[in-house]
């Protein structure tokens, strides 16, 4: 079988694996979407076994949705874009996984999000969702900014905004900080005040803190001094991140994540106006990555 036949006979699986869910898509050589699926958390930082199980489950879900037989999994060329594999030790563990696919090509969730946003290899993205980070890929070189995780970093993210809100509310409650309308908003949302807030948030995840971000934006829009400080600090961080990413000369830059749609309005106008609309969802970036890497692999073997 010739090189062209080897490539053209394949189906491609794209996996976008994050901390809360895993999304999968199966695409044929013509670019037609055959099936989509979902799985559970797929960030190996929070558990390798669970992440790998989520990937397999998402693949099975997409196969079923496509109406393909179960043994299709072993015929898929898979592109995996996972959160957490920016850590070399986790990348190595997943890379060595005895996966069920015909071939597996691993990269970060940031990389596939960037590929999808621009439908080409080069570009830049800023993610502001539950967490925050920046990524640029230009001429084969990648740059990752942030991605330190909550609570160590993630400024400008939903979780960070929520945590800053709670800190400010507790200071207000003890009459040691500036008065803020967020105190009443938090009391209504959490049904707790003062030390009871601490008890309510005992063991809370980053996603729990992120649920408080909308009330901070609401307070800022009402002119609350403390809320304004939080949102402006987060926006300034993302603006600085964008300027650093632009210095690598990407052709396009997009903002991704649920918080990005609100916080971009607080960023420097010259930066906000240069943002481009993402063209596709990250799982399709994983498909493009798999196709490119597999074609290169087949070409190198044929030589």
C-alpha positions in Angstrom: 0.0 0.0 0.0 1.4 3.4 -1.0 1.9 6.4 1.2 -1.1 8.3 -0.2 -3.4 5.3 0.4 -2.1 4.9 4.0 -3.0 8.5 4.8 -6.3 8.6 2.9 -7.7 5.4 4.4 -7.7 6.9 7.9 -10.2 8.4 10.2 -9.0 11.1 12.6 -9.9 11.5 16.3 -9.6 14.9 18.0 -9.5 15.1 21.8 -9.8 18.3 23.8 -9.1 17.2 27.4 -9.6 19.7 30.2 -10.0 19.6 34.0 -13.8 19.3 33.9 -14.6 17.5 30.7 -13.2 15.8 27.6 -14.6 16.5 24.1 -14.0 14.3 21.1 -14.7 14.5 17.3 -14.2 12.0 14.5 -13.4 13.4 11.1 -12.7 11.7 7.7 -10.0 12.6 5.2 -12.4 15.0 3.5 -12.9 16.9 6.7 -16.5 15.7 7.2 -17.5 15.4 10.9 -18.8 11.9 11.5 -19.4 11.9 15.2 -18.9 13.8 18.4 -18.6 12.6 22.0 -17.9 13.6 25.6 -16.1 12.2 28.6 -15.1 13.2 32.1 -12.1 15.2 33.4 -9.0 14.6 31.3 -6.2 16.6 33.0 -3.6 14.1 34.1 -2.4 16.5 36.8 -5.6 15.6 38.7 -5.3 11.9 38.1 -3.6 10.0 35.2 -5.9 7.0 35.3 -9.1 9.1 35.3 -7.8 11.2 32.4 -7.0 8.2 30.3 -10.3 6.6 31.1 -12.1 9.9 30.1 -10.2 10.0 26.8 -11.2 6.4 26.0 -14.8 7.1 27.0 -15.0 10.2 24.9 -13.7 8.2 21.9 -16.3 5.5 22.4 -19.0 8.1 22.7 -17.9 9.7 19.3 -17.7 6.3 17.7 -21.3 5.5 18.8 -22.5 8.9 17.7 -21.0 8.3 14.3 -22.7 4.9 14.0 -19.4 3.1 13.6 -18.5 -0.3 15.0 -16.7 -0.5 18.4 -13.5 -1.8 16.8 -13.2 1.5 14.9 -11.1 2.8 17.9 -8.1 0.7 16.8 -8.3 2.4 13.3 -8.3 6.0 14.5 -5.4 8.4 14.2 -5.7 10.4 17.4 -4.7 13.9 18.2 -4.8 14.6 22.0 -4.6 18.1 23.4 -4.6 17.8 27.1 -4.4 20.3 30.0 -1.5 19.5 32.4 0.9 17.9 29.9 2.9 21.2 29.7 4.6 19.5 32.7 7.3 17.2 31.2 6.7 14.4 33.6 3.0 14.2 32.8 3.7 14.5 29.1 6.0 11.5 29.3 3.5 9.4 31.2 0.7 10.0 28.7 3.1 9.6 25.7 4.0 6.2 27.0 0.3 5.1 27.4 -0.5 1.8 25.7 -3.3 3.6 23.9 -6.1 1.8 21.9 -5.6 3.9 18.7 -3.8 3.2 15.5 -1.6 6.2 16.3 -1.5 8.9 19.0 0.0 12.4 18.8 0.1 14.3 22.0 0.3 18.1 22.7 -1.2 20.6 25.1 -4.8 21.9 25.1 -3.4 25.3 24.4 -1.7 24.2 21.2 -4.8 22.6 19.7 -6.9 25.6 20.8 -4.5 27.9 18.9 -4.5 25.7 15.8 -8.3 25.6 15.8 -8.7 29.3 16.5 -6.8 30.2 13.4 -7.1 27.1 11.2 -3.3 27.1 10.8 -0.3 26.2 12.8 0.9 29.8 13.6 -1.1 32.1 15.9 -1.7 33.0 19.5 -4.4 32.6 22.1 -5.2 33.9 25.5 -7.5 31.7 27.6 -9.5 33.3 30.4 -12.0 30.9 31.7 -11.8 29.0 35.1 -8.0 29.5 34.7 -5.9 31.7 32.5 -2.8 31.4 30.3 -1.4 32.5 27.0 0.1 30.6 24.1 1.8 31.5 20.8 3.2 29.2 18.1 5.3 30.9 15.4 7.7 29.3 12.9 7.8 26.1 14.9 8.5 27.8 18.2 6.0 27.8 21.1 5.7 30.2 24.0 3.5 29.5 27.0 2.7 32.3 29.6 1.1 31.6 32.9 -0.6 28.2 33.1 0.6 28.0 36.7 -2.7 26.9 38.0 -5.0 28.0 40.8 -4.3 29.3 43.4 -0.6 29.8 42.4 -1.4 32.0 39.4 -4.2 32.3 36.8 -4.7 36.0 37.3 -7.5 37.4 35.1 -9.4 34.1 35.4 -12.8 33.3 36.9 -11.2 31.4 39.8 -8.7 34.2 40.5 -11.5 36.8 40.4 -13.6 34.8 42.7 -10.8 34.3 45.2 -9.9 38.0 45.2 -13.6 38.7 45.8 -13.7 36.5 48.9 -10.6 38.0 50.3 -12.0 41.5 49.9 -15.4 40.5 51.4 -13.7 38.9 54.5 -11.7 42.1 55.0 -14.9 44.1 54.7 -16.6 41.8 57.2 -13.9 42.4 59.8 -14.0 46.1 59.1 -10.3 46.0 58.0 -10.8 46.7 54.4 -12.8 48.9 52.0 -16.6 48.6 52.1 -17.9 46.7 49.0 -21.3 45.8 47.7 -19.9 42.4 47.0 -20.3 41.5 50.6 -24.1 41.4 50.2 -23.9 39.8 46.8 -21.7 37.0 48.2 -24.0 36.6 51.2 -26.9 36.1 48.9 -25.1 33.6 46.6 -23.4 31.5 49.3 -26.0 32.0 52.0 -23.1 32.8 54.3 -21.4 35.7 56.0 -18.0 36.3 57.7 -16.4 33.1 59.0 -19.3 31.1 57.7 -18.0 31.9 54.2 -14.7 30.2 55.0 -16.6 27.1 56.2 -18.8 27.1 53.1 -15.8 27.2 50.8 -13.8 24.6 52.7 -12.5 22.2 50.0 -13.9 24.3 47.2 -12.4 23.8 43.7 -11.3 26.5 41.3 -14.6 26.1 39.4 -16.4 26.9 42.7 -14.6 30.2 43.0 -15.1 30.9 39.3 -18.9 30.9 39.9 -18.4 34.1 41.9 -16.8 36.0 39.0 -20.1 37.2 37.5 -21.1 39.1 40.7 -17.7 40.8 40.7 -18.3 42.0 37.1 -21.8 43.1 38.2 -20.4 45.1 41.1 -17.7 46.7 38.9 -20.3 47.8 36.4 -22.1 49.5 39.3 -18.9 51.4 40.2 -17.9 49.4 43.2 -14.3 50.5 44.1 -13.1 47.1 45.2 -14.6 45.2 42.3 -13.2 47.7 39.9 -9.7 47.1 41.4 -10.0 43.3 41.0 -11.3 43.4 37.4 -8.7 46.1 36.3 -5.9 44.1 37.9 -6.9 41.0 36.0 -7.4 42.9 32.8 -4.0 44.6 33.1 -2.4 41.1 33.6 -4.0 39.8 30.4 -3.1 43.0 28.5 0.5 42.5 29.5 0.3 38.9 28.5 -1.1 39.9 25.1 1.7 42.4 24.5 4.3 39.7 25.3 2.6 37.3 22.9 2.4 39.9 20.1 6.2 40.3 20.4 6.6 36.9 18.9 4.8 38.2 15.7 1.8 35.7 15.4 -0.4 36.4 12.4 -3.6 36.3 14.6 -4.6 36.3 18.2 -7.9 35.2 19.8 -9.3 35.2 23.3 -11.0 32.0 24.6 -12.9 31.0 27.7 -16.1 32.2 29.4 -14.5 35.1 31.2 -12.8 36.4 28.1 -16.0 37.8 26.7 -16.4 40.1 29.6 -12.9 41.0 30.7 -11.7 42.0 27.2 -13.8 45.1 27.5 -11.5 46.2 30.5 -8.3 45.5 28.6 -6.3 48.2 26.8 -8.3 49.2 23.7 -5.5 48.8 21.2 -5.1 45.2 22.4 -8.8 44.4 22.5 -9.3 45.7 19.0 -6.6 43.4 17.6 -8.3 40.2 18.8 -9.8 37.9 16.1 -12.8 35.7 16.4 -11.8 32.0 16.9 -12.6 30.0 13.8 -13.2 26.5 15.2 -13.4 24.6 18.5 -10.2 23.1 20.0 -11.1 19.4 19.2 -10.8 20.3 15.5 -7.4 21.7 16.2 -6.5 18.3 17.6 -7.7 16.7 14.4 -5.5 19.0 12.3 -2.5 18.3 14.5 -3.1 14.5 14.2 -3.3 14.7 10.4 -0.2 16.8 10.1 1.9 14.7 12.4 0.7 11.4 10.9 1.4 12.6 7.3 4.9 13.6 8.4 5.4 10.2 10.1 4.2 8.3 7.0 6.5 10.4 4.8 9.5 9.8 7.0 8.9 6.0 7.0 8.5 6.0 3.2 11.8 7.7 2.7 
